Amino acid sequence: MSESEHTADVTVDARGSACPGPLMDLIGKVKSVDEGTVVELLTGDEGSKNDVPEWVEEAGHDLLGIVDEGDYYALYVKKT
């Protein structure tokens, strides 16, 4: 695993799940955590790179970054 500049408070491992699974898992987790929590979503689904930023903007949270880990992506979302 590569080093990331982001530190997650909680991780949602949705690797192996197809769209819209990773996004739905992320939404469920974000709803259950406190404001200011950084949620890391691990996903191999290419669509998540587009779906998650769109949802984050609509929901008013902060997308901290997307890291390509080779065979999956790590997306970092801060609940606001």
HTML snippet that shows the backbone in 3Dmol.js (N, CA, C, O; Angstrom):
<script src="https://3Dmol.org/build/3Dmol-min.js"></script>
<div id="view" style="width:600px;height:400px;position:relative"></div>
<script>
const pdb = `
ATOM      1  N   MET A   1       0.851  -1.179   0.000  1.00  0.00           N
ATOM      2  CA  MET A   1       0.000   0.000   0.000  1.00  0.00           C
ATOM      3  C   MET A   1       0.892   1.236   0.000  1.00  0.00           C
ATOM      4  O   MET A   1       1.897   1.294   0.708  1.00  0.00           O
ATOM      5  N   SER A   2       0.512   2.209  -0.795  1.00  0.00           N
ATOM      6  CA  SER A   2       1.309   3.422  -0.879  1.00  0.00           C
ATOM      7  C   SER A   2       0.961   4.365   0.265  1.00  0.00           C
ATOM      8  O   SER A   2      -0.109   4.275   0.866  1.00  0.00           O
ATOM      9  N   GLU A   3       1.884   5.263   0.545  1.00  0.00           N
ATOM     10  CA  GLU A   3       1.649   6.255   1.584  1.00  0.00           C
ATOM     11  C   GLU A   3       0.714   7.335   1.041  1.00  0.00           C
ATOM     12  O   GLU A   3       0.861   7.774  -0.100  1.00  0.00           O
ATOM     13  N   SER A   4      -0.216   7.746   1.836  1.00  0.00           N
ATOM     14  CA  SER A   4      -1.154   8.794   1.440  1.00  0.00           C
ATOM     15  C   SER A   4      -0.994   9.970   2.391  1.00  0.00           C
ATOM     16  O   SER A   4      -0.635   9.795   3.555  1.00  0.00           O
ATOM     17  N   GLU A   5      -1.260  11.161   1.889  1.00  0.00           N
ATOM     18  CA  GLU A   5      -1.193  12.337   2.755  1.00  0.00           C
ATOM     19  C   GLU A   5      -2.453  12.481   3.585  1.00  0.00           C
ATOM     20  O   GLU A   5      -2.540  13.370   4.432  1.00  0.00           O
ATOM     21  N   HIS A   6      -3.429  11.616   3.352  1.00  0.00           N
ATOM     22  CA  HIS A   6      -4.696  11.675   4.073  1.00  0.00           C
ATOM     23  C   HIS A   6      -4.739  10.610   5.162  1.00  0.00           C
ATOM     24  O   HIS A   6      -4.291   9.480   4.964  1.00  0.00           O
ATOM     25  N   THR A   7      -5.280  10.987   6.304  1.00  0.00           N
ATOM     26  CA  THR A   7      -5.452  10.056   7.400  1.00  0.00           C
ATOM     27  C   THR A   7      -6.941   9.864   7.621  1.00  0.00           C
ATOM     28  O   THR A   7      -7.669  10.815   7.906  1.00  0.00           O
ATOM     29  N   ALA A   8      -7.383   8.622   7.485  1.00  0.00           N
ATOM     30  CA  ALA A   8      -8.802   8.328   7.629  1.00  0.00           C
ATOM     31  C   ALA A   8      -9.135   7.985   9.072  1.00  0.00           C
ATOM     32  O   ALA A   8      -8.353   7.345   9.776  1.00  0.00           O
ATOM     33  N   ASP A   9     -10.315   8.426   9.496  1.00  0.00           N
ATOM     34  CA  ASP A   9     -10.833   8.042  10.801  1.00  0.00           C
ATOM     35  C   ASP A   9     -11.544   6.696  10.718  1.00  0.00           C
ATOM     36  O   ASP A   9     -11.574   5.938  11.687  1.00  0.00           O
ATOM     37  N   VAL A  10     -12.114   6.408   9.550  1.00  0.00           N
ATOM     38  CA  VAL A  10     -12.852   5.166   9.332  1.00  0.00           C
ATOM     39  C   VAL A  10     -12.692   4.767   7.866  1.00  0.00           C
ATOM     40  O   VAL A  10     -12.608   5.623   6.985  1.00  0.00           O
ATOM     41  N   THR A  11     -12.652   3.456   7.616  1.00  0.00           N
ATOM     42  CA  THR A  11     -12.483   2.939   6.257  1.00  0.00           C
ATOM     43  C   THR A  11     -13.682   2.106   5.855  1.00  0.00           C
ATOM     44  O   THR A  11     -14.174   1.286   6.630  1.00  0.00           O
ATOM     45  N   VAL A  12     -14.152   2.328   4.620  1.00  0.00           N
ATOM     46  CA  VAL A  12     -15.187   1.501   4.016  1.00  0.00           C
ATOM     47  C   VAL A  12     -14.513   0.722   2.895  1.00  0.00           C
ATOM     48  O   VAL A  12     -14.091   1.305   1.896  1.00  0.00           O
ATOM     49  N   ASP A  13     -14.410  -0.593   3.059  1.00  0.00           N
ATOM     50  CA  ASP A  13     -13.766  -1.425   2.048  1.00  0.00           C
ATOM     51  C   ASP A  13     -14.842  -1.995   1.133  1.00  0.00           C
ATOM     52  O   ASP A  13     -15.505  -2.976   1.467  1.00  0.00           O
ATOM     53  N   ALA A  14     -15.004  -1.359  -0.032  1.00  0.00           N
ATOM     54  CA  ALA A  14     -16.013  -1.792  -1.004  1.00  0.00           C
ATOM     55  C   ALA A  14     -15.355  -2.424  -2.222  1.00  0.00           C
ATOM     56  O   ALA A  14     -15.970  -2.507  -3.286  1.00  0.00           O
ATOM     57  N   ARG A  15     -14.106  -2.871  -2.076  1.00  0.00           N
ATOM     58  CA  ARG A  15     -13.437  -3.542  -3.194  1.00  0.00           C
ATOM     59  C   ARG A  15     -14.208  -4.812  -3.522  1.00  0.00           C
ATOM     60  O   ARG A  15     -14.594  -5.563  -2.626  1.00  0.00           O
ATOM     61  N   GLY A  16     -14.428  -5.047  -4.798  1.00  0.00           N
ATOM     62  CA  GLY A  16     -15.190  -6.203  -5.228  1.00  0.00           C
ATOM     63  C   GLY A  16     -16.666  -5.911  -5.425  1.00  0.00           C
ATOM     64  O   GLY A  16     -17.407  -6.743  -5.949  1.00  0.00           O
ATOM     65  N   SER A  17     -17.090  -4.732  -5.007  1.00  0.00           N
ATOM     66  CA  SER A  17     -18.488  -4.327  -5.155  1.00  0.00           C
ATOM     67  C   SER A  17     -18.632  -3.487  -6.417  1.00  0.00           C
ATOM     68  O   SER A  17     -17.803  -2.616  -6.685  1.00  0.00           O
ATOM     69  N   ALA A  18     -19.681  -3.744  -7.191  1.00  0.00           N
ATOM     70  CA  ALA A  18     -19.910  -2.993  -8.425  1.00  0.00           C
ATOM     71  C   ALA A  18     -20.811  -1.797  -8.164  1.00  0.00           C
ATOM     72  O   ALA A  18     -21.535  -1.752  -7.170  1.00  0.00           O
ATOM     73  N   CYS A  19     -20.756  -0.839  -9.061  1.00  0.00           N
ATOM     74  CA  CYS A  19     -21.586   0.362  -9.002  1.00  0.00           C
ATOM     75  C   CYS A  19     -23.059  -0.030  -8.947  1.00  0.00           C
ATOM     76  O   CYS A  19     -23.474  -0.899  -9.715  1.00  0.00           O
ATOM     77  N   PRO A  20     -23.852   0.557  -8.090  1.00  0.00           N
ATOM     78  CA  PRO A  20     -23.584   1.712  -7.230  1.00  0.00           C
ATOM     79  C   PRO A  20     -23.175   1.324  -5.816  1.00  0.00           C
ATOM     80  O   PRO A  20     -23.208   2.167  -4.920  1.00  0.00           O
ATOM     81  N   GLY A  21     -22.791   0.074  -5.593  1.00  0.00           N
ATOM     82  CA  GLY A  21     -22.459  -0.420  -4.253  1.00  0.00           C
ATOM     83  C   GLY A  21     -21.485   0.432  -3.465  1.00  0.00           C
ATOM     84  O   GLY A  21     -21.786   0.806  -2.331  1.00  0.00           O
ATOM     85  N   PRO A  22     -20.303   0.757  -4.035  1.00  0.00           N
ATOM     86  CA  PRO A  22     -19.347   1.563  -3.260  1.00  0.00           C
ATOM     87  C   PRO A  22     -19.917   2.904  -2.817  1.00  0.00           C
ATOM     88  O   PRO A  22     -19.705   3.323  -1.679  1.00  0.00           O
ATOM     89  N   LEU A  23     -20.636   3.578  -3.704  1.00  0.00           N
ATOM     90  CA  LEU A  23     -21.223   4.865  -3.348  1.00  0.00           C
ATOM     91  C   LEU A  23     -22.271   4.697  -2.252  1.00  0.00           C
ATOM     92  O   LEU A  23     -22.314   5.490  -1.312  1.00  0.00           O
ATOM     93  N   MET A  24     -23.105   3.684  -2.362  1.00  0.00           N
ATOM     94  CA  MET A  24     -24.137   3.441  -1.352  1.00  0.00           C
ATOM     95  C   MET A  24     -23.498   3.126   0.006  1.00  0.00           C
ATOM     96  O   MET A  24     -23.977   3.587   1.041  1.00  0.00           O
ATOM     97  N   ASP A  25     -22.416   2.341  -0.003  1.00  0.00           N
ATOM     98  CA  ASP A  25     -21.699   2.031   1.240  1.00  0.00           C
ATOM     99  C   ASP A  25     -21.125   3.306   1.858  1.00  0.00           C
ATOM    100  O   ASP A  25     -21.196   3.502   3.071  1.00  0.00           O
ATOM    101  N   LEU A  26     -20.556   4.167   1.015  1.00  0.00           N
ATOM    102  CA  LEU A  26     -19.989   5.431   1.496  1.00  0.00           C
ATOM    103  C   LEU A  26     -21.069   6.319   2.092  1.00  0.00           C
ATOM    104  O   LEU A  26     -20.894   6.867   3.180  1.00  0.00           O
ATOM    105  N   ILE A  27     -22.184   6.463   1.386  1.00  0.00           N
ATOM    106  CA  ILE A  27     -23.273   7.313   1.872  1.00  0.00           C
ATOM    107  C   ILE A  27     -23.763   6.826   3.232  1.00  0.00           C
ATOM    108  O   ILE A  27     -23.985   7.627   4.140  1.00  0.00           O
ATOM    109  N   GLY A  28     -23.929   5.519   3.371  1.00  0.00           N
ATOM    110  CA  GLY A  28     -24.373   4.957   4.647  1.00  0.00           C
ATOM    111  C   GLY A  28     -23.412   5.255   5.777  1.00  0.00           C
ATOM    112  O   GLY A  28     -23.828   5.590   6.886  1.00  0.00           O
ATOM    113  N   LYS A  29     -22.130   5.134   5.495  1.00  0.00           N
ATOM    114  CA  LYS A  29     -21.124   5.392   6.531  1.00  0.00           C
ATOM    115  C   LYS A  29     -21.075   6.871   6.881  1.00  0.00           C
ATOM    116  O   LYS A  29     -21.023   7.220   8.060  1.00  0.00           O
ATOM    117  N   VAL A  30     -21.090   7.749   5.877  1.00  0.00           N
ATOM    118  CA  VAL A  30     -21.026   9.192   6.137  1.00  0.00           C
ATOM    119  C   VAL A  30     -22.209   9.626   6.992  1.00  0.00           C
ATOM    120  O   VAL A  30     -22.057  10.477   7.868  1.00  0.00           O
ATOM    121  N   LYS A  31     -23.383   9.053   6.749  1.00  0.00           N
ATOM    122  CA  LYS A  31     -24.564   9.406   7.540  1.00  0.00           C
ATOM    123  C   LYS A  31     -24.402   9.021   9.006  1.00  0.00           C
ATOM    124  O   LYS A  31     -25.009   9.641   9.879  1.00  0.00           O
ATOM    125  N   SER A  32     -23.587   8.002   9.284  1.00  0.00           N
ATOM    126  CA  SER A  32     -23.479   7.473  10.646  1.00  0.00           C
ATOM    127  C   SER A  32     -22.328   8.056  11.466  1.00  0.00           C
ATOM    128  O   SER A  32     -22.185   7.731  12.645  1.00  0.00           O
ATOM    129  N   VAL A  33     -21.501   8.923  10.851  1.00  0.00           N
ATOM    130  CA  VAL A  33     -20.349   9.468  11.570  1.00  0.00           C
ATOM    131  C   VAL A  33     -20.570  10.936  11.910  1.00  0.00           C
ATOM    132  O   VAL A  33     -21.467  11.584  11.371  1.00  0.00           O
ATOM    133  N   ASP A  34     -19.739  11.449  12.812  1.00  0.00           N
ATOM    134  CA  ASP A  34     -19.825  12.845  13.229  1.00  0.00           C
ATOM    135  C   ASP A  34     -19.198  13.777  12.195  1.00  0.00           C
ATOM    136  O   ASP A  34     -18.353  13.366  11.400  1.00  0.00           O
ATOM    137  N   GLU A  35     -19.628  15.039  12.223  1.00  0.00           N
ATOM    138  CA  GLU A  35     -19.040  16.066  11.375  1.00  0.00           C
ATOM    139  C   GLU A  35     -17.541  16.138  11.641  1.00  0.00           C
ATOM    140  O   GLU A  35     -17.096  16.039  12.785  1.00  0.00           O
ATOM    141  N   GLY A  36     -16.771  16.311  10.576  1.00  0.00           N
ATOM    142  CA  GLY A  36     -15.320  16.390  10.693  1.00  0.00           C
ATOM    143  C   GLY A  36     -14.615  15.059  10.519  1.00  0.00           C
ATOM    144  O   GLY A  36     -13.389  15.017  10.416  1.00  0.00           O
ATOM    145  N   THR A  37     -15.373  13.968  10.483  1.00  0.00           N
ATOM    146  CA  THR A  37     -14.800  12.635  10.305  1.00  0.00           C
ATOM    147  C   THR A  37     -14.345  12.449   8.869  1.00  0.00           C
ATOM    148  O   THR A  37     -15.050  12.821   7.932  1.00  0.00           O
ATOM    149  N   VAL A  38     -13.148  11.866   8.700  1.00  0.00           N
ATOM    150  CA  VAL A  38     -12.636  11.553   7.371  1.00  0.00           C
ATOM    151  C   VAL A  38     -12.895  10.073   7.103  1.00  0.00           C
ATOM    152  O   VAL A  38     -12.441   9.198   7.839  1.00  0.00           O
ATOM    153  N   VAL A  39     -13.643   9.819   6.022  1.00  0.00           N
ATOM    154  CA  VAL A  39     -13.989   8.459   5.630  1.00  0.00           C
ATOM    155  C   VAL A  39     -13.172   8.095   4.391  1.00  0.00           C
ATOM    156  O   VAL A  39     -13.140   8.842   3.413  1.00  0.00           O
ATOM    157  N   GLU A  40     -12.524   6.958   4.446  1.00  0.00           N
ATOM    158  CA  GLU A  40     -11.755   6.431   3.318  1.00  0.00           C
ATOM    159  C   GLU A  40     -12.598   5.356   2.648  1.00  0.00           C
ATOM    160  O   GLU A  40     -13.041   4.414   3.306  1.00  0.00           O
ATOM    161  N   LEU A  41     -12.824   5.491   1.344  1.00  0.00           N
ATOM    162  CA  LEU A  41     -13.528   4.475   0.568  1.00  0.00           C
ATOM    163  C   LEU A  41     -12.525   3.751  -0.305  1.00  0.00           C
ATOM    164  O   LEU A  41     -11.844   4.376  -1.118  1.00  0.00           O
ATOM    165  N   LEU A  42     -12.424   2.443  -0.149  1.00  0.00           N
ATOM    166  CA  LEU A  42     -11.578   1.619  -0.997  1.00  0.00           C
ATOM    167  C   LEU A  42     -12.478   0.952  -2.026  1.00  0.00           C
ATOM    168  O   LEU A  42     -13.428   0.257  -1.664  1.00  0.00           O
ATOM    169  N   THR A  43     -12.185   1.157  -3.310  1.00  0.00           N
ATOM    170  CA  THR A  43     -13.020   0.606  -4.369  1.00  0.00           C
ATOM    171  C   THR A  43     -12.214   0.293  -5.619  1.00  0.00           C
ATOM    172  O   THR A  43     -11.275   1.010  -5.966  1.00  0.00           O
ATOM    173  N   GLY A  44     -12.587  -0.773  -6.279  1.00  0.00           N
ATOM    174  CA  GLY A  44     -11.985  -1.117  -7.560  1.00  0.00           C
ATOM    175  C   GLY A  44     -12.859  -0.684  -8.717  1.00  0.00           C
ATOM    176  O   GLY A  44     -12.511  -0.906  -9.876  1.00  0.00           O
ATOM    177  N   ASP A  45     -13.993  -0.067  -8.415  1.00  0.00           N
ATOM    178  CA  ASP A  45     -14.956   0.336  -9.429  1.00  0.00           C
ATOM    179  C   ASP A  45     -14.553   1.671 -10.050  1.00  0.00           C
ATOM    180  O   ASP A  45     -14.498   2.689  -9.361  1.00  0.00           O
ATOM    181  N   GLU A  46     -14.270   1.664 -11.350  1.00  0.00           N
ATOM    182  CA  GLU A  46     -13.863   2.884 -12.061  1.00  0.00           C
ATOM    183  C   GLU A  46     -14.892   4.001 -11.929  1.00  0.00           C
ATOM    184  O   GLU A  46     -14.526   5.172 -11.828  1.00  0.00           O
ATOM    185  N   GLY A  47     -16.174   3.649 -11.929  1.00  0.00           N
ATOM    186  CA  GLY A  47     -17.231   4.639 -11.868  1.00  0.00           C
ATOM    187  C   GLY A  47     -17.210   5.469 -10.603  1.00  0.00           C
ATOM    188  O   GLY A  47     -17.705   6.596 -10.583  1.00  0.00           O
ATOM    189  N   SER A  48     -16.634   4.909  -9.537  1.00  0.00           N
ATOM    190  CA  SER A  48     -16.589   5.631  -8.263  1.00  0.00           C
ATOM    191  C   SER A  48     -15.780   6.918  -8.362  1.00  0.00           C
ATOM    192  O   SER A  48     -16.039   7.871  -7.627  1.00  0.00           O
ATOM    193  N   LYS A  49     -14.800   6.953  -9.266  1.00  0.00           N
ATOM    194  CA  LYS A  49     -13.985   8.161  -9.424  1.00  0.00           C
ATOM    195  C   LYS A  49     -14.825   9.344  -9.898  1.00  0.00           C
ATOM    196  O   LYS A  49     -14.459  10.497  -9.669  1.00  0.00           O
ATOM    197  N   ASN A  50     -15.946   9.066 -10.556  1.00  0.00           N
ATOM    198  CA  ASN A  50     -16.852  10.120 -11.005  1.00  0.00           C
ATOM    199  C   ASN A  50     -18.045  10.268 -10.070  1.00  0.00           C
ATOM    200  O   ASN A  50     -18.449  11.382  -9.736  1.00  0.00           O
ATOM    201  N   ASP A  51     -18.612   9.127  -9.645  1.00  0.00           N
ATOM    202  CA  ASP A  51     -19.823   9.143  -8.825  1.00  0.00           C
ATOM    203  C   ASP A  51     -19.597   9.796  -7.465  1.00  0.00           C
ATOM    204  O   ASP A  51     -20.409  10.605  -7.015  1.00  0.00           O
ATOM    205  N   VAL A  52     -18.495   9.443  -6.815  1.00  0.00           N
ATOM    206  CA  VAL A  52     -18.249   9.952  -5.463  1.00  0.00           C
ATOM    207  C   VAL A  52     -18.053  11.467  -5.462  1.00  0.00           C
ATOM    208  O   VAL A  52     -18.689  12.144  -4.654  1.00  0.00           O
ATOM    209  N   PRO A  53     -17.204  12.037  -6.326  1.00  0.00           N
ATOM    210  CA  PRO A  53     -17.077  13.501  -6.319  1.00  0.00           C
ATOM    211  C   PRO A  53     -18.397  14.221  -6.597  1.00  0.00           C
ATOM    212  O   PRO A  53     -18.669  15.264  -6.004  1.00  0.00           O
ATOM    213  N   GLU A  54     -19.218  13.668  -7.496  1.00  0.00           N
ATOM    214  CA  GLU A  54     -20.519  14.292  -7.773  1.00  0.00           C
ATOM    215  C   GLU A  54     -21.402  14.278  -6.532  1.00  0.00           C
ATOM    216  O   GLU A  54     -22.025  15.287  -6.200  1.00  0.00           O
ATOM    217  N   TRP A  55     -21.459  13.135  -5.844  1.00  0.00           N
ATOM    218  CA  TRP A  55     -22.284  13.037  -4.632  1.00  0.00           C
ATOM    219  C   TRP A  55     -21.747  13.951  -3.534  1.00  0.00           C
ATOM    220  O   TRP A  55     -22.522  14.632  -2.863  1.00  0.00           O
ATOM    221  N   VAL A  56     -20.429  13.972  -3.346  1.00  0.00           N
ATOM    222  CA  VAL A  56     -19.821  14.799  -2.302  1.00  0.00           C
ATOM    223  C   VAL A  56     -20.192  16.270  -2.510  1.00  0.00           C
ATOM    224  O   VAL A  56     -20.527  16.976  -1.558  1.00  0.00           O
ATOM    225  N   GLU A  57     -20.128  16.719  -3.761  1.00  0.00           N
ATOM    226  CA  GLU A  57     -20.476  18.122  -4.052  1.00  0.00           C
ATOM    227  C   GLU A  57     -21.950  18.383  -3.762  1.00  0.00           C
ATOM    228  O   GLU A  57     -22.293  19.391  -3.144  1.00  0.00           O
ATOM    229  N   GLU A  58     -22.818  17.486  -4.202  1.00  0.00           N
ATOM    230  CA  GLU A  58     -24.259  17.648  -3.970  1.00  0.00           C
ATOM    231  C   GLU A  58     -24.596  17.625  -2.481  1.00  0.00           C
ATOM    232  O   GLU A  58     -25.460  18.371  -2.021  1.00  0.00           O
ATOM    233  N   ALA A  59     -23.907  16.762  -1.734  1.00  0.00           N
ATOM    234  CA  ALA A  59     -24.204  16.590  -0.312  1.00  0.00           C
ATOM    235  C   ALA A  59     -23.531  17.650   0.559  1.00  0.00           C
ATOM    236  O   ALA A  59     -23.871  17.795   1.733  1.00  0.00           O
ATOM    237  N   GLY A  60     -22.579  18.388  -0.010  1.00  0.00           N
ATOM    238  CA  GLY A  60     -21.931  19.457   0.729  1.00  0.00           C
ATOM    239  C   GLY A  60     -20.776  19.019   1.609  1.00  0.00           C
ATOM    240  O   GLY A  60     -20.412  19.727   2.548  1.00  0.00           O
ATOM    241  N   HIS A  61     -20.197  17.868   1.322  1.00  0.00           N
ATOM    242  CA  HIS A  61     -19.025  17.395   2.065  1.00  0.00           C
ATOM    243  C   HIS A  61     -17.763  17.786   1.302  1.00  0.00           C
ATOM    244  O   HIS A  61     -17.848  18.422   0.252  1.00  0.00           O
ATOM    245  N   ASP A  62     -16.593  17.411   1.820  1.00  0.00           N
ATOM    246  CA  ASP A  62     -15.323  17.754   1.173  1.00  0.00           C
ATOM    247  C   ASP A  62     -14.636  16.507   0.641  1.00  0.00           C
ATOM    248  O   ASP A  62     -14.435  15.544   1.381  1.00  0.00           O
ATOM    249  N   LEU A  63     -14.274  16.518  -0.637  1.00  0.00           N
ATOM    250  CA  LEU A  63     -13.457  15.455  -1.218  1.00  0.00           C
ATOM    251  C   LEU A  63     -12.007  15.857  -1.004  1.00  0.00           C
ATOM    252  O   LEU A  63     -11.542  16.843  -1.575  1.00  0.00           O
ATOM    253  N   LEU A  64     -11.297  15.101  -0.188  1.00  0.00           N
ATOM    254  CA  LEU A  64      -9.908  15.440   0.138  1.00  0.00           C
ATOM    255  C   LEU A  64      -8.929  14.909  -0.892  1.00  0.00           C
ATOM    256  O   LEU A  64      -7.841  15.459  -1.063  1.00  0.00           O
ATOM    257  N   GLY A  65      -9.317  13.828  -1.585  1.00  0.00           N
ATOM    258  CA  GLY A  65      -8.425  13.298  -2.594  1.00  0.00           C
ATOM    259  C   GLY A  65      -8.818  11.919  -3.054  1.00  0.00           C
ATOM    260  O   GLY A  65      -9.591  11.209  -2.411  1.00  0.00           O
ATOM    261  N   ILE A  66      -8.246  11.560  -4.209  1.00  0.00           N
ATOM    262  CA  ILE A  66      -8.402  10.230  -4.786  1.00  0.00           C
ATOM    263  C   ILE A  66      -6.996   9.716  -5.055  1.00  0.00           C
ATOM    264  O   ILE A  66      -6.211  10.359  -5.751  1.00  0.00           O
ATOM    265  N   VAL A  67      -6.683   8.542  -4.494  1.00  0.00           N
ATOM    266  CA  VAL A  67      -5.358   7.960  -4.651  1.00  0.00           C
ATOM    267  C   VAL A  67      -5.483   6.655  -5.427  1.00  0.00           C
ATOM    268  O   VAL A  67      -6.238   5.762  -5.041  1.00  0.00           O
ATOM    269  N   ASP A  68      -4.735   6.551  -6.528  1.00  0.00           N
ATOM    270  CA  ASP A  68      -4.712   5.316  -7.320  1.00  0.00           C
ATOM    271  C   ASP A  68      -3.708   4.371  -6.675  1.00  0.00           C
ATOM    272  O   ASP A  68      -2.502   4.616  -6.697  1.00  0.00           O
ATOM    273  N   GLU A  69      -4.218   3.294  -6.103  1.00  0.00           N
ATOM    274  CA  GLU A  69      -3.365   2.326  -5.406  1.00  0.00           C
ATOM    275  C   GLU A  69      -2.945   1.166  -6.319  1.00  0.00           C
ATOM    276  O   GLU A  69      -2.381   0.176  -5.853  1.00  0.00           O
ATOM    277  N   GLY A  70      -3.222   1.294  -7.614  1.00  0.00           N
ATOM    278  CA  GLY A  70      -2.850   0.254  -8.562  1.00  0.00           C
ATOM    279  C   GLY A  70      -4.051  -0.590  -8.965  1.00  0.00           C
ATOM    280  O   GLY A  70      -4.572  -0.442 -10.070  1.00  0.00           O
ATOM    281  N   ASP A  71      -4.492  -1.472  -8.077  1.00  0.00           N
ATOM    282  CA  ASP A  71      -5.633  -2.328  -8.398  1.00  0.00           C
ATOM    283  C   ASP A  71      -6.927  -1.853  -7.738  1.00  0.00           C
ATOM    284  O   ASP A  71      -7.965  -2.503  -7.860  1.00  0.00           O
ATOM    285  N   TYR A  72      -6.863  -0.743  -7.055  1.00  0.00           N
ATOM    286  CA  TYR A  72      -8.060  -0.126  -6.474  1.00  0.00           C
ATOM    287  C   TYR A  72      -7.777   1.356  -6.207  1.00  0.00           C
ATOM    288  O   TYR A  72      -6.643   1.821  -6.320  1.00  0.00           O
ATOM    289  N   TYR A  73      -8.833   2.075  -5.852  1.00  0.00           N
ATOM    290  CA  TYR A  73      -8.719   3.496  -5.534  1.00  0.00           C
ATOM    291  C   TYR A  73      -9.072   3.726  -4.075  1.00  0.00           C
ATOM    292  O   TYR A  73      -9.908   3.021  -3.510  1.00  0.00           O
ATOM    293  N   ALA A  74      -8.429   4.718  -3.471  1.00  0.00           N
ATOM    294  CA  ALA A  74      -8.772   5.166  -2.130  1.00  0.00           C
ATOM    295  C   ALA A  74      -9.272   6.600  -2.265  1.00  0.00           C
ATOM    296  O   ALA A  74      -8.538   7.489  -2.695  1.00  0.00           O
ATOM    297  N   LEU A  75     -10.529   6.809  -1.890  1.00  0.00           N
ATOM    298  CA  LEU A  75     -11.145   8.134  -1.952  1.00  0.00           C
ATOM    299  C   LEU A  75     -11.375   8.626  -0.538  1.00  0.00           C
ATOM    300  O   LEU A  75     -11.871   7.879   0.306  1.00  0.00           O
ATOM    301  N   TYR A  76     -11.021   9.870  -0.269  1.00  0.00           N
ATOM    302  CA  TYR A  76     -11.108  10.429   1.072  1.00  0.00           C
ATOM    303  C   TYR A  76     -12.148  11.530   1.110  1.00  0.00           C
ATOM    304  O   TYR A  76     -12.059  12.511   0.371  1.00  0.00           O
ATOM    305  N   VAL A  77     -13.143  11.358   1.984  1.00  0.00           N
ATOM    306  CA  VAL A  77     -14.244  12.298   2.106  1.00  0.00           C
ATOM    307  C   VAL A  77     -14.331  12.768   3.549  1.00  0.00           C
ATOM    308  O   VAL A  77     -14.325  11.957   4.476  1.00  0.00           O
ATOM    309  N   LYS A  78     -14.412  14.082   3.736  1.00  0.00           N
ATOM    310  CA  LYS A  78     -14.592  14.647   5.072  1.00  0.00           C
ATOM    311  C   LYS A  78     -16.030  15.112   5.224  1.00  0.00           C
ATOM    312  O   LYS A  78     -16.516  15.911   4.424  1.00  0.00           O
ATOM    313  N   LYS A  79     -16.709  14.614   6.247  1.00  0.00           N
ATOM    314  CA  LYS A  79     -18.091  15.014   6.484  1.00  0.00           C
ATOM    315  C   LYS A  79     -18.131  16.426   7.035  1.00  0.00           C
ATOM    316  O   LYS A  79     -17.426  16.755   7.990  1.00  0.00           O
ATOM    317  N   THR A  80     -18.974  17.270   6.415  1.00  0.00           N
ATOM    318  CA  THR A  80     -19.103  18.649   6.891  1.00  0.00           C
ATOM    319  C   THR A  80     -20.529  18.920   7.339  1.00  0.00           C
ATOM    320  O   THR A  80     -20.839  20.030   7.774  1.00  0.00           O
TER     321      THR A  80
END
`;
const viewer = $3Dmol.createViewer("view");
viewer.addModel(pdb, "pdb");
viewer.setStyle({}, {cartoon: {color: "spectrum"}});
viewer.zoomTo();
viewer.render();
</script>
